[in-house]
Amino acid sequence: MFYVSQHQLLNLQQNVNEVAVFEVGLPNNMVLHSTFVYIKEGYFQCLWEADNIDNIQQYINTTVGDECQSDYYSIDPMTAIA
């Protein structure tokens, strides 16, 4: 399944490029396909592939849970525009 996570920095003085890096400790059952960073807004979005959304939420809460307000939703790869 494919999922999107959206993240708004809680502290806009932080560098969003430093927070929007999910390279360390990424579980084997998850793939991060893309990250879209909006520097001025302190905001970023990620496109994930995983077995379920709970795995993504747990990973993100562990890595940036204190730094961002995050939202999650699933996407249908058959109707999404690539």
Secondary structure, DSSP 4 states (H G I P E B T S, - for coil): -EEEEEEEESSTTS-HHHHS---TT--TTEEEEEEEEETTTTEEEEEEEES-HHHHHHHHHHHHTTTEEEEEEEE-TTTS--
